[in-house]
Structure formats: structure tokens, C-alpha cells
Amino acid sequence: MSGARFDFAGRDALVTGGANGIGAAIAGGLAAAGARVRLLDRDPAVARTATEIGATAVQGDLLDPGLPGRVLDEMGGADLLVLAAGVQVRSAAADIAEEDWRRLGDINLGGAYRTVRAAVPHLRRRGGGSVLAVSSMSADRAVAGIVPYGAVKAALSHLIRGLAVELGEDGIRLNGIAPGYVRSAMTEPLLADPARAARIEERVPLGRIAEPAEMVGPALFLLSDAAAYVTGQILAVDGGYALS
């Protein structure tokens, strides 16, 4: 799905987690709609993705607390921020290793917070801007095996809502999308079992698992001027799964 329905010409965008999956799809949509896009990801594939969509890339780990600030300073700031960096650990909540619990929080929540914090001075100087976070349906719906992941995503959704209240007077809007099951490297181990994938599809009212490109339209809408009076919202993009 391209970004042809939206116009981001002349705007600078930073996309974390932009090497693949949902982040790469949203970055491609922004680039297609005219934005100058920079991708930030620890995966070396970020360079290839940037070349494919006409963006620039920085390979780096959001566990480095100063990285977002350095990237934004080098860019001269951004108008648009997409927080798509994330990791998932499949484990019963009572059994998750301390190291994995810390990693979930440090990347999915801490990385997003530090990126927004670094971006705020630039956004204020530009008179405002728009931030889009990739949360998850598991933030509101308990899913066995990924409860710690869901808890961290719930915290991310709350962070976005809270920052929307605090930063609204600066003309900074913050919203999020909550995808359901999307085909990506993160869900590949789960969906590799045809029987399990079929059971998931049976629970989705639209009857199928999403592709990353199907997240682009909702994300670009929330980032765009078409949503100029929308802030603090987390839009479910799950094919109706949360209703089932």
C-alpha cells in the first residue's frame, strides 16, 4: 500500500524499527508520500530497506540512551516520528527470565520514551508535529504466552495517551495503532504451524492474518493533517480480533 492518498512532502520523518515488518512498511508509505525518511534499527537489513524505499539509514541499538538524540540532531529534527522498534519474548509470565523482562521494557517502552523525549525540543522548534507508536492488541487483551509483552505494550499505550495530554499545547499529537496478528519475523514462529494459524484466522472476523502493508493506511492517517484534531488515540488494526 503506497502513501499516495497522503501528502508529506517537505517533512522529515524518523522511523525506529524500520528495517522490516510494520516499521518498514510505514516508512515506505511515508517515503512514497513525499517525506524525507530516516530509518533507525539495530538490524543490518536497515541499510537495504532504506535503499529500497529511498530513505537513509542508521544502524544502532535503542539500548543506547543517547542514540535517538544524536540521530535527531544530525537530521536537524523531525516533523514525524514513528516508534516501531520492538522485541517479543514468548514465555509464561511466571517463567520469564529477568534478562528477557528487562529487554522487553528497555526496548519496547524505554526506547520509545527516550526517542520521544529527544524529539520534543525539535518538534517544539518546528511548531509541532505528529508521533505514531506501534502498540499491540495484546495491550488490552490477555494472550497466553506473551503476557509480559502485552504488559509492556499496555504501558506504551498509556505513555502515548499521557504525552498527548502534556504536549498538546505545543501542537504535538501522539497516537498509536494496535495491530493484531500480522505476518512478520516476530510472528513467523507462531504462524509457521498451519493448524495454529488456521485457529487464529477463525477468530478474526475478517477471516485472515494481516500483511504489514495493511498497517500503512491507518498509520499515515494518524500522522497526517487529516487527523489534525486526533490525539491520544490507539487505533485497533486487528481485523476485528479484539471483538471475537
Secondary structure as UniProt FT lines:
FT   TURN            4..5
FT   TURN            9..10
FT   STRAND          12..16
FT   HELIX           21..32
FT   TURN            33..34
FT   STRAND          36..41
FT   TURN            44..45
FT   HELIX           46..53
FT   STRAND          56..59
FT   TURN            62..63
FT   TURN            65..66
FT   HELIX           67..75
FT   STRAND          80..83
FT   HELIX           93..95
FT   HELIX           98..104
FT   HELIX           105..111
FT   HELIX           112..125
FT   TURN            126..127
FT   STRAND          129..134
FT   HELIX           137..139
FT   TURN            144..145
FT   HELIX           147..167
FT   HELIX           168..170
FT   STRAND          172..179
FT   TURN            185..187
FT   HELIX           188..191
FT   HELIX           194..203
FT   TURN            205..206
FT   HELIX           212..215
FT   HELIX           216..223
FT   HELIX           225..227
FT   TURN            228..229
FT   STRAND          234..237
FT   TURN            239..240
FT   HELIX           241..243
//
